[in-house]
Amino acid sequence: MEWISAFSSLLEALFDDVDNVEMRVNLNCPLMTDLPHALRHAAGDPSQQGRRSKHSVEEPGNFIVSVPPEPPAAGRYQEPRSYEYHYDGRSYLASVLLRREEGKVPISVVTHSSMVALEPFLLFAFSDLVARYCYAKPIGRKFHEVLRGIALERGLTDRELEVLTYHLFGRKYAEIARRLFISIDTVKKHVKRIHRKTEARSAMELFARYFTPLIDDDEPGLPKE
Protein backbone atom coordinates (compact mmCIF):
# COMPACT_ATOMS: atom_id res chain seq x y z
CA MET A 1 0.00 0.00 0.00
CA GLU A 2 2.85 2.38 0.80
CA TRP A 3 4.52 1.61 -2.53
CA ILE A 4 1.32 2.26 -4.47
CA SER A 5 0.63 5.49 -2.58
CA ALA A 6 4.18 6.76 -3.16
CA PHE A 7 4.11 5.80 -6.84
CA SER A 8 0.73 7.48 -7.28
CA SER A 9 2.08 10.69 -5.71
CA LEU A 10 5.14 10.64 -7.97
CA LEU A 11 2.98 10.34 -11.08
CA GLU A 12 0.79 13.20 -9.88
CA ALA A 13 3.89 15.37 -9.35
CA LEU A 14 5.29 14.43 -12.75
CA PHE A 15 2.49 16.08 -14.74
CA ASP A 16 1.47 19.71 -14.18
CA ASP A 17 -1.94 19.13 -15.77
CA VAL A 18 -2.93 16.21 -13.51
CA ASP A 19 -4.72 16.96 -10.22
CA ASN A 20 -5.50 13.43 -9.06
CA VAL A 21 -4.11 9.97 -9.74
CA GLU A 22 -6.09 6.83 -8.97
CA MET A 23 -4.11 3.59 -9.09
CA ARG A 24 -5.48 0.06 -8.90
CA VAL A 25 -3.29 -3.03 -8.66
CA ASN A 26 -4.47 -6.62 -8.90
CA LEU A 27 -2.35 -8.43 -6.30
CA ASN A 28 -4.01 -11.64 -7.43
CA CYS A 29 -2.72 -11.31 -11.01
CA PRO A 30 -1.57 -14.85 -11.98
CA LEU A 31 2.05 -14.10 -12.87
CA MET A 32 2.84 -17.68 -11.85
CA THR A 33 -0.38 -19.63 -12.22
CA ASP A 34 -0.19 -22.74 -10.07
CA LEU A 35 -3.69 -24.06 -9.50
CA PRO A 36 -3.93 -27.17 -7.30
CA HIS A 37 -3.95 -30.44 -9.24
CA ALA A 38 -7.57 -31.15 -8.32
CA LEU A 39 -8.69 -27.92 -10.01
CA ARG A 40 -6.13 -27.54 -12.79
CA HIS A 41 -7.94 -29.89 -15.20
CA ALA A 42 -10.92 -27.52 -15.46
CA ALA A 43 -8.81 -24.87 -17.15
CA GLY A 44 -7.46 -27.20 -19.84
CA ASP A 45 -10.17 -29.80 -20.36
CA PRO A 46 -12.38 -28.91 -23.39
CA SER A 47 -15.26 -30.79 -21.79
CA GLN A 48 -15.29 -28.18 -19.03
CA GLN A 49 -15.57 -25.18 -21.34
CA GLY A 50 -19.33 -24.88 -20.96
CA ARG A 51 -18.98 -24.69 -17.17
CA ARG A 52 -16.65 -21.70 -17.16
CA SER A 53 -17.75 -18.55 -15.43
CA LYS A 54 -16.19 -15.12 -15.79
CA HIS A 55 -13.28 -16.20 -13.60
CA SER A 56 -10.78 -17.46 -16.17
CA VAL A 57 -7.13 -16.76 -15.39
CA GLU A 58 -7.26 -13.92 -17.92
CA GLU A 59 -9.84 -12.02 -15.91
CA PRO A 60 -9.30 -9.64 -12.95
CA GLY A 61 -9.08 -11.26 -9.56
CA ASN A 62 -11.03 -10.10 -6.52
CA PHE A 63 -7.98 -8.86 -4.59
CA ILE A 64 -7.46 -5.37 -5.99
CA VAL A 65 -5.99 -2.56 -3.90
CA SER A 66 -6.77 0.99 -4.88
CA VAL A 67 -5.30 4.39 -4.03
CA PRO A 68 -7.32 6.34 -3.09
CA PRO A 69 -9.58 3.61 -1.59
CA GLU A 70 -12.74 5.33 -2.78
CA PRO A 71 -13.31 7.14 -6.11
CA PRO A 72 -13.41 10.95 -5.85
CA ALA A 73 -16.78 12.65 -5.47
CA ALA A 74 -18.68 13.10 -8.72
CA GLY A 75 -18.58 16.56 -10.24
CA ARG A 76 -15.21 17.56 -8.89
CA TYR A 77 -13.18 16.18 -11.78
CA GLN A 78 -13.45 15.87 -15.54
CA GLU A 79 -13.73 12.44 -17.18
CA PRO A 80 -10.47 10.65 -16.33
CA ARG A 81 -7.79 9.48 -18.73
CA SER A 82 -7.63 5.75 -18.11
CA TYR A 83 -4.69 3.42 -18.76
CA GLU A 84 -5.00 -0.34 -18.23
CA TYR A 85 -2.13 -2.81 -18.05
CA HIS A 86 -2.25 -6.56 -18.66
CA TYR A 87 0.41 -9.14 -17.90
CA ASP A 88 1.39 -11.02 -21.08
CA GLY A 89 -1.35 -9.08 -22.81
CA ARG A 90 -4.08 -11.12 -21.05
CA SER A 91 -4.21 -11.06 -17.27
CA TYR A 92 -5.44 -7.81 -15.73
CA LEU A 93 -2.57 -6.30 -13.75
CA ALA A 94 -3.28 -2.65 -12.97
CA SER A 95 -4.99 0.59 -13.96
CA VAL A 96 -3.97 4.22 -13.72
CA LEU A 97 -6.60 6.97 -13.92
CA LEU A 98 -5.47 10.56 -14.37
CA ARG A 99 -7.97 13.28 -13.43
CA ARG A 100 -8.19 17.03 -14.02
CA GLU A 101 -10.39 19.30 -11.93
CA GLU A 102 -13.51 20.79 -13.48
CA GLY A 103 -13.01 24.23 -15.05
CA LYS A 104 -9.34 23.63 -15.88
CA VAL A 105 -7.72 22.91 -19.23
CA PRO A 106 -8.07 19.15 -19.96
CA ILE A 107 -5.15 16.76 -19.67
CA SER A 108 -2.80 17.48 -22.56
CA VAL A 109 -1.76 15.33 -25.50
CA VAL A 110 1.82 15.57 -24.21
CA THR A 111 0.84 13.96 -20.91
CA HIS A 112 -1.08 11.24 -22.74
CA SER A 113 1.91 10.56 -25.01
CA SER A 114 4.18 10.37 -21.98
CA MET A 115 1.92 7.78 -20.35
CA VAL A 116 1.95 5.72 -23.54
CA ALA A 117 5.76 5.94 -23.65
CA LEU A 118 5.94 4.88 -19.98
CA GLU A 119 3.90 1.72 -20.56
CA PRO A 120 6.88 -0.73 -20.63
CA PHE A 121 8.23 0.74 -17.39
CA LEU A 122 4.82 0.70 -15.70
CA LEU A 123 4.24 -2.91 -16.74
CA PHE A 124 7.59 -3.86 -15.22
CA ALA A 125 6.95 -1.88 -12.03
CA PHE A 126 3.49 -3.35 -11.43
CA SER A 127 4.63 -6.90 -12.28
CA ASP A 128 7.58 -6.55 -9.91
CA LEU A 129 5.29 -5.31 -7.13
CA VAL A 130 2.88 -8.24 -7.55
CA ALA A 131 5.74 -10.77 -7.74
CA ARG A 132 7.29 -9.38 -4.54
CA TYR A 133 3.92 -9.50 -2.81
CA CYS A 134 3.37 -13.12 -3.90
CA TYR A 135 6.71 -14.22 -2.50
CA ALA A 136 6.18 -12.26 0.71
CA LYS A 137 2.63 -13.62 1.17
CA PRO A 138 2.69 -17.16 -0.29
CA ILE A 139 -0.29 -18.34 1.76
CA GLY A 140 -2.42 -15.45 0.49
CA ARG A 141 -1.42 -16.22 -3.09
CA LYS A 142 -2.34 -19.90 -2.70
CA PHE A 143 -5.65 -19.00 -1.05
CA HIS A 144 -6.71 -16.78 -3.95
CA GLU A 145 -5.49 -19.30 -6.52
CA VAL A 146 -7.72 -21.93 -4.97
CA LEU A 147 -10.65 -19.50 -4.87
CA ARG A 148 -10.13 -18.71 -8.53
CA GLY A 149 -10.00 -22.42 -9.28
CA ILE A 150 -13.23 -23.09 -7.39
CA ALA A 151 -14.99 -20.29 -9.27
CA LEU A 152 -13.70 -21.65 -12.58
CA GLU A 153 -14.60 -25.26 -11.91
CA ARG A 154 -17.95 -24.67 -10.23
CA GLY A 155 -19.22 -21.71 -12.25
CA LEU A 156 -19.49 -19.21 -9.41
CA THR A 157 -20.54 -15.66 -10.25
CA ASP A 158 -18.54 -12.60 -9.21
CA ARG A 159 -20.91 -11.95 -6.31
CA GLU A 160 -20.87 -15.58 -5.19
CA LEU A 161 -17.06 -15.48 -5.15
CA GLU A 162 -17.13 -12.36 -2.97
CA VAL A 163 -19.60 -13.97 -0.56
CA LEU A 164 -17.57 -17.19 -0.53
CA THR A 165 -14.40 -15.31 0.44
CA TYR A 166 -16.06 -13.74 3.49
CA HIS A 167 -17.89 -16.99 4.24
CA LEU A 168 -14.62 -18.93 4.43
CA PHE A 169 -13.20 -16.33 6.80
CA GLY A 170 -16.11 -17.02 9.14
CA ARG A 171 -17.83 -13.66 8.70
CA LYS A 172 -21.42 -13.54 9.93
CA TYR A 173 -24.21 -12.96 7.41
CA ALA A 174 -24.89 -9.48 8.79
CA GLU A 175 -21.28 -8.43 8.29
CA ILE A 176 -21.15 -9.85 4.76
CA ALA A 177 -24.35 -7.98 3.93
CA ARG A 178 -22.92 -4.74 5.31
CA ARG A 179 -19.63 -5.08 3.46
CA LEU A 180 -21.27 -5.92 0.11
CA PHE A 181 -24.24 -3.54 0.51
CA ILE A 182 -26.81 -6.29 0.11
CA SER A 183 -29.51 -7.72 2.39
CA ILE A 184 -28.97 -10.60 4.78
CA ASP A 185 -31.58 -12.63 2.87
CA THR A 186 -29.57 -12.10 -0.33
CA VAL A 187 -26.42 -13.30 1.44
CA LYS A 188 -28.25 -16.44 2.57
CA LYS A 189 -29.40 -17.12 -1.01
CA HIS A 190 -25.86 -16.72 -2.31
CA VAL A 191 -24.48 -19.07 0.36
CA LYS A 192 -27.14 -21.65 -0.47
CA ARG A 193 -26.23 -21.50 -4.17
CA ILE A 194 -22.52 -21.74 -3.34
CA HIS A 195 -23.09 -24.89 -1.30
CA ARG A 196 -25.22 -26.37 -4.08
CA LYS A 197 -22.65 -25.63 -6.78
CA THR A 198 -19.70 -26.87 -4.71
CA GLU A 199 -21.64 -29.82 -3.29
CA ALA A 200 -20.50 -28.82 0.19
CA ARG A 201 -22.91 -28.52 3.12
CA SER A 202 -20.87 -25.97 5.08
CA ALA A 203 -17.89 -23.66 4.88
CA MET A 204 -15.90 -26.18 6.94
CA GLU A 205 -16.63 -28.98 4.47
CA LEU A 206 -15.80 -26.71 1.53
CA PHE A 207 -12.50 -25.70 3.15
CA ALA A 208 -11.61 -29.32 3.90
CA ARG A 209 -12.32 -30.38 0.32
CA TYR A 210 -10.38 -27.66 -1.49
CA PHE A 211 -7.81 -26.25 0.93
CA THR A 212 -6.70 -29.19 3.10
CA PRO A 213 -5.05 -31.03 0.16
CA LEU A 214 -3.04 -27.87 -0.43
CA ILE A 215 -1.78 -27.90 3.17
CA ASP A 216 -0.96 -31.61 2.97
CA ASP A 217 1.02 -31.10 -0.24
CA ASP A 218 3.16 -28.48 1.48
CA GLU A 219 4.00 -30.73 4.47
CA PRO A 220 7.19 -32.77 3.84
CA GLY A 221 7.11 -36.37 4.90
CA LEU A 222 3.33 -36.77 4.89
CA PRO A 223 2.19 -39.96 3.15
CA LYS A 224 0.59 -39.40 -0.25
CA GLU A 225 -2.47 -41.38 -1.21
Backbone hydrogen bonds in HBPLUS format (Angstrom, degrees):
<---DONOR---> <-ACCEPTOR-->    atom                        ^
c    i                          cat <-CA-CA->   ^        H-A-AA   ^      H-
h    n   atom  resd res      DA  || num        DHA   H-A  angle D-A-AA Bond
n    s   type  num  typ     dist DA aas  dist angle  dist       angle   num
A0005-SER N   A0001-MET O   2.93 MM   4  6.09 162.3  1.96 149.0 154.3     1
A0006-ALA N   A0002-GLU O   2.90 MM   4  6.06 162.5  1.93 149.5 154.3     2
A0007-PHE N   A0003-TRP O   2.87 MM   4  6.02 163.8  1.90 153.1 158.0     3
A0008-SER N   A0004-ILE O   2.87 MM   4  5.96 155.4  1.93 146.5 153.4     4
A0009-SER N   A0005-SER O   3.01 MM   4  6.24 155.2  2.08 144.8 151.1     5
A0010-LEU N   A0006-ALA O   2.98 MM   4  6.25 151.0  2.07 146.7 154.7     6
A0011-LEU N   A0007-PHE O   3.05 MM   4  6.32 157.5  2.10 148.7 153.9     7
A0012-GLU N   A0008-SER O   3.05 MM   4  6.28 157.6  2.10 146.3 152.6     8
A0013-ALA N   A0009-SER O   2.98 MM   4  6.20 148.6  2.08 143.5 151.7     9
A0014-LEU N   A0010-LEU O   2.96 MM   4  6.10 133.5  2.18 139.6 152.4    10
A0014-LEU N   A0011-LEU O   3.13 MM   3  4.99 128.2  2.41  91.4 105.4    11
A0019-ASP N   A0099-ARG O   2.85 MM  80  5.86 151.8  1.93 156.3 164.9    12
A0020-ASN N   A0099-ARG O   3.29 MM  79  5.01 143.9  2.43 135.8 132.7    13
A0099-ARG N   A0020-ASN O   2.83 MM  79  5.01 157.5  1.88 158.4 159.1    14
A0022-GLU N   A0097-LEU O   2.87 MM  75  4.98 166.7  1.89 148.2 152.8    15
A0097-LEU N   A0022-GLU O   2.77 MM  75  4.98 165.7  1.79 155.0 158.7    16
A0023-MET N   A0067-VAL O   2.80 MM  44  5.27 160.3  1.83 150.0 155.0    17
A0067-VAL N   A0023-MET O   2.86 MM  44  5.27 156.9  1.91 151.4 159.3    18
A0024-ARG N   A0095-SER O   2.95 MM  71  5.11 166.4  1.97 145.7 149.0    19
A0095-SER N   A0024-ARG O   2.88 MM  71  5.11 150.6  1.96 142.6 147.8    20
A0025-VAL N   A0065-VAL O   2.94 MM  40  5.49 160.6  1.98 158.0 164.5    21
A0065-VAL N   A0025-VAL O   3.03 MM  40  5.49 152.8  2.10 158.6 154.6    22
A0026-ASN N   A0093-LEU O   2.84 MM  67  5.22 178.2  1.84 151.0 151.3    23
A0029-CYS N   A0026-ASN O   3.02 MM   3  5.44 155.2  2.08 120.2 119.8    24
A0027-LEU N   A0063-PHE O   3.15 MM  36  5.90 134.4  2.36 157.5 158.2    25
A0031-LEU N   A0029-CYS O   2.78 MM   2  5.83 129.7  2.03 116.2 100.1    26
A0039-LEU N   A0036-PRO O   2.94 MM   3  5.52 147.8  2.05 116.2 125.4    27
A0040-ARG N   A0036-PRO O   2.90 MM   4  5.92 140.0  2.06 152.7 164.8    28
A0042-ALA N   A0039-LEU O   3.15 MM   3  5.91 146.1  2.27 119.7 127.0    29
A0043-ALA N   A0040-ARG O   3.16 MM   3  5.77 144.4  2.29 114.6 122.7    30
A0044-GLY N   A0041-HIS O   3.13 MM   3  5.39 135.6  2.34 102.2 113.9    31
A0045-ASP N   A0041-HIS O   2.85 MM   4  5.63 138.3  2.02 160.0 168.1    32
A0048-GLN N   A0045-ASP O   2.87 MM   3  5.53 161.4  1.90 122.4 128.7    33
A0049-GLN N   A0046-PRO O   3.13 MM   3  5.32 166.3  2.15 109.9 114.2    34
A0051-ARG N   A0048-GLN O   2.91 MM   3  5.41 151.8  1.99 116.3 125.4    35
A0052-ARG N   A0049-GLN O   3.22 MM   3  5.55 167.6  2.24 111.8 115.5    36
A0059-GLU N   A0056-SER O   3.02 MM   3  5.53 168.0  2.04 118.5 122.1    37
A0076-ARG N   A0073-ALA O   3.47 MM   3  6.19 164.7  2.50 133.3 135.0    38
A0102-GLU N   A0076-ARG O   3.01 MM  26  5.87 163.1  2.04 138.8 137.3    39
A0078-GLN N   A0100-ARG O   2.75 MM  22  5.59 171.2  1.75 175.9 174.7    40
A0081-ARG N   A0098-LEU O   2.87 MM  17  5.06 159.0  1.91 151.5 154.7    41
A0098-LEU N   A0081-ARG O   2.83 MM  17  5.06 163.7  1.86 150.8 153.4    42
A0083-TYR N   A0096-VAL O   2.84 MM  13  5.16 150.6  1.93 150.2 159.5    43
A0096-VAL N   A0083-TYR O   2.79 MM  13  5.16 155.3  1.85 151.0 159.2    44
A0085-TYR N   A0094-ALA O   2.80 MM   9  5.21 167.4  1.81 161.0 157.9    45
A0093-LEU N   A0085-TYR O   2.89 MM   8  5.56 159.9  1.94 153.3 152.1    46
A0094-ALA N   A0085-TYR O   3.21 MM   9  5.21 160.2  2.25 136.1 138.6    47
A0089-GLY N   A0086-HIS O   3.42 MM   3  4.94 156.8  2.47 109.0 104.1    48
A0087-TYR N   A0091-SER O   2.68 MM   4  5.05 149.1  1.77 157.2 153.1    49
A0090-ARG N   A0087-TYR O   3.07 MM   3  5.83 168.5  2.08 124.5 125.4    50
A0091-SER N   A0087-TYR O   3.15 MM   4  5.05 139.0  2.33 155.6 145.8    51
A0104-LYS N   A0101-GLU O   3.32 MM   3  5.95 157.3  2.38 135.1 136.1    52
A0112-HIS N   A0108-SER O   3.15 MM   4  6.47 161.4  2.18 144.7 149.9    53
A0113-SER N   A0109-VAL O   2.82 MM   4  6.03 161.2  1.86 151.1 156.3    54
A0114-SER N   A0110-VAL O   2.93 MM   4  6.13 147.9  2.03 143.0 152.1    55
A0115-MET N   A0111-THR O   2.98 MM   4  6.30 153.7  2.05 150.0 156.5    56
A0116-VAL N   A0112-HIS O   3.03 MM   4  6.35 154.5  2.10 149.8 156.9    57
A0117-ALA N   A0113-SER O   2.94 MM   4  6.17 156.1  2.00 145.1 151.7    58
A0118-LEU N   A0114-SER O   2.90 MM   4  6.11 137.1  2.08 141.4 153.4    59
A0119-GLU N   A0116-VAL O   3.24 MM   3  5.36 161.1  2.27 104.7 110.4    60
A0121-PHE N   A0118-LEU O   3.02 MM   3  5.39 115.0  2.46 110.5 126.0    61
A0122-LEU N   A0118-LEU O   2.88 MM   4  6.09 164.0  1.91 161.7 167.1    62
A0123-LEU N   A0119-GLU O   2.86 MM   4  6.01 161.9  1.89 159.5 163.8    63
A0124-PHE N   A0120-PRO O   3.10 MM   4  6.28 157.9  2.15 142.0 147.7    64
A0125-ALA N   A0121-PHE O   2.85 MM   4  6.10 163.6  1.87 153.1 157.9    65
A0126-PHE N   A0122-LEU O   2.90 MM   4  6.03 172.0  1.91 155.3 156.9    66
A0127-SER N   A0123-LEU O   2.99 MM   4  6.00 160.2  2.03 144.2 150.5    67
A0128-ASP N   A0124-PHE O   2.84 MM   4  5.95 158.7  1.88 151.0 157.1    68
A0129-LEU N   A0125-ALA O   3.01 MM   4  6.21 153.5  2.08 144.2 151.4    69
A0130-VAL N   A0126-PHE O   2.99 MM   4  6.28 165.8  2.01 153.6 156.2    70
A0131-ALA N   A0127-SER O   2.90 MM   4  6.06 162.8  1.93 150.7 156.0    71
A0132-ARG N   A0128-ASP O   2.94 MM   4  6.08 161.3  1.97 147.8 152.7    72
A0133-TYR N   A0129-LEU O   2.94 MM   4  6.17 154.3  2.01 146.8 154.5    73
A0134-CYS N   A0130-VAL O   2.87 MM   4  6.12 158.2  1.92 151.2 157.0    74
A0135-TYR N   A0131-ALA O   3.08 MM   4  6.35 158.0  2.13 150.1 155.0    75
A0136-ALA N   A0132-ARG O   2.95 MM   4  6.09 145.7  2.07 142.3 152.3    76
A0137-LYS N   A0133-TYR O   2.76 MM   4  5.87 143.3  1.89 150.5 160.3    77
A0141-ARG N   A0137-LYS O   3.11 MM   4  6.43 155.8  2.17 153.8 161.2    78
A0142-LYS N   A0138-PRO O   2.98 MM   4  6.22 164.4  2.01 150.0 153.5    79
A0143-PHE N   A0139-ILE O   2.88 MM   4  6.08 160.5  1.92 151.1 156.9    80
A0144-HIS N   A0140-GLY O   3.10 MM   4  6.31 165.1  2.12 149.9 152.2    81
A0145-GLU N   A0141-ARG O   2.94 MM   4  6.14 145.5  2.06 146.1 156.7    82
A0146-VAL N   A0142-LYS O   2.94 MM   4  6.18 159.6  1.98 154.7 158.8    83
A0147-LEU N   A0143-PHE O   3.00 MM   4  6.31 159.3  2.05 146.7 152.9    84
A0148-ARG N   A0144-HIS O   2.92 MM   4  6.03 158.4  1.97 141.1 146.8    85
A0149-GLY N   A0145-GLU O   2.90 MM   4  6.14 148.6  2.00 141.9 151.2    86
A0150-ILE N   A0146-VAL O   2.81 MM   4  6.13 155.0  1.88 154.7 161.2    87
A0151-ALA N   A0147-LEU O   2.98 MM   4  6.23 165.7  2.00 152.9 156.2    88
A0152-LEU N   A0148-ARG O   2.97 MM   4  6.15 153.4  2.05 142.4 149.9    89
A0153-GLU N   A0149-GLY O   2.86 MM   4  6.01 167.6  1.88 153.1 156.3    90
A0154-ARG N   A0150-ILE O   2.80 MM   4  5.73 162.6  1.83 153.2 158.4    91
A0155-GLY N   A0151-ALA O   2.96 MM   4  5.37 118.9  2.34 131.6 139.5    92
A0156-LEU N   A0151-ALA O   3.18 MM   5  4.63 144.4  2.32 119.6 128.7    93
A0161-LEU N   A0157-THR O   2.94 MM   4  6.18 151.3  2.02 150.3 157.9    94
A0162-GLU N   A0158-ASP O   3.07 MM   4  6.40 150.2  2.16 145.4 153.5    95
A0163-VAL N   A0159-ARG O   2.93 MM   4  6.23 165.5  1.95 155.1 158.4    96
A0164-LEU N   A0160-GLU O   2.82 MM   4  5.93 158.4  1.86 144.8 151.6    97
A0165-THR N   A0161-LEU O   3.03 MM   4  6.19 153.8  2.11 142.9 148.7    98
A0166-TYR N   A0162-GLU O   3.32 MM   4  6.70 164.3  2.34 152.8 154.5    99
A0167-HIS N   A0163-VAL O   2.80 MM   4  5.93 156.1  1.86 152.2 160.5   100
A0168-LEU N   A0164-LEU O   2.86 MM   4  6.03 156.3  1.92 153.6 157.3   101
A0169-PHE N   A0165-THR O   3.31 MM   4  6.55 138.1  2.50 135.6 146.3   102
A0169-PHE N   A0166-TYR O   3.10 MM   3  5.08 127.1  2.40  93.7 107.9   103
A0171-ARG N   A0166-TYR O   3.08 MM   5  5.50 165.1  2.11 155.8 151.0   104
A0170-GLY N   A0167-HIS O   3.04 MM   3  5.21 157.4  2.09 105.9 111.1   105
A0175-GLU N   A0172-LYS O   3.03 MM   3  5.37 120.4  2.40 104.5 118.7   106
A0176-ILE N   A0172-LYS O   3.01 MM   4  6.36 161.4  2.05 158.4 164.2   107
A0177-ALA N   A0173-TYR O   2.89 MM   4  6.08 162.7  1.92 151.5 156.4   108
A0178-ARG N   A0174-ALA O   3.01 MM   4  6.20 153.9  2.08 140.7 147.8   109
A0179-ARG N   A0175-GLU O   2.91 MM   4  6.11 161.7  1.95 152.2 156.6   110
A0180-LEU N   A0176-ILE O   2.98 MM   4  6.08 152.3  2.06 150.8 157.7   111
A0181-PHE N   A0177-ALA O   2.86 MM   4  5.61 110.3  2.35 137.3 151.4   112
A0182-ILE N   A0177-ALA O   3.00 MM   5  4.85 156.5  2.06 135.4 141.5   113
A0187-VAL N   A0183-SER O   3.08 MM   4  6.45 151.4  2.17 144.8 152.6   114
A0188-LYS N   A0184-ILE O   2.96 MM   4  6.29 159.9  2.00 152.9 157.6   115
A0189-LYS N   A0185-ASP O   3.03 MM   4  6.32 151.4  2.11 144.0 151.5   116
A0190-HIS N   A0186-THR O   2.97 MM   4  6.24 157.3  2.02 148.5 154.4   117
A0191-VAL N   A0187-VAL O   2.90 MM   4  6.18 163.0  1.93 157.1 161.6   118
A0192-LYS N   A0188-LYS O   2.95 MM   4  6.13 156.2  2.01 145.1 151.8   119
A0193-ARG N   A0189-LYS O   3.00 MM   4  6.26 156.6  2.05 147.3 153.1   120
A0194-ILE N   A0190-HIS O   2.86 MM   4  6.12 153.3  1.93 150.1 158.3   121
A0195-HIS N   A0191-VAL O   2.97 MM   4  6.21 161.8  2.00 152.1 155.7   122
A0196-ARG N   A0192-LYS O   3.01 MM   4  6.25 150.6  2.10 141.5 150.1   123
A0197-LYS N   A0193-ARG O   2.85 MM   4  6.07 164.8  1.88 153.0 156.6   124
A0198-THR N   A0194-ILE O   2.91 MM   4  6.01 155.9  1.97 149.5 156.3   125
A0199-GLU N   A0195-HIS O   2.85 MM   4  5.51 116.2  2.27 131.7 145.1   126
A0200-ALA N   A0195-HIS O   3.10 MM   5  4.94 138.4  2.28 132.5 141.6   127
A0206-LEU N   A0202-SER O   3.00 MM   4  6.23 158.5  2.04 146.9 153.3   128
A0207-PHE N   A0203-ALA O   2.84 MM   4  6.02 158.7  1.89 148.2 153.9   129
A0208-ALA N   A0204-MET O   2.94 MM   4  6.12 162.0  1.97 146.1 151.3   130
A0209-ARG N   A0205-GLU O   2.98 MM   4  6.14 151.7  2.06 145.5 152.6   131
A0210-TYR N   A0206-LEU O   3.09 MM   4  6.28 163.6  2.12 152.7 155.8   132
A0211-PHE N   A0207-PHE O   2.75 MM   4  5.21 153.8  1.82 144.2 153.1   133
A0214-LEU N   A0211-PHE O   3.07 MM   3  5.22 125.2  2.38 100.8 115.0   134
A0215-ILE N   A0211-PHE O   3.22 MM   4  6.64 148.4  2.32 148.1 156.6   135
A0215-ILE N   A0212-THR O   3.01 MM   3  5.09 117.9  2.41 100.2 115.2   136
A0216-ASP N   A0212-THR O   2.94 MM   4  6.24 163.2  1.97 160.1 164.8   137
A0217-ASP N   A0213-PRO O   2.95 MM   4  6.09 153.8  2.01 143.2 149.8   138
A0218-ASP N   A0215-ILE O   3.13 MM   3  5.25 133.1  2.36  98.6 111.0   139
A0219-GLU N   A0216-ASP O   3.14 MM   3  5.26 156.1  2.20 104.0 111.4   140
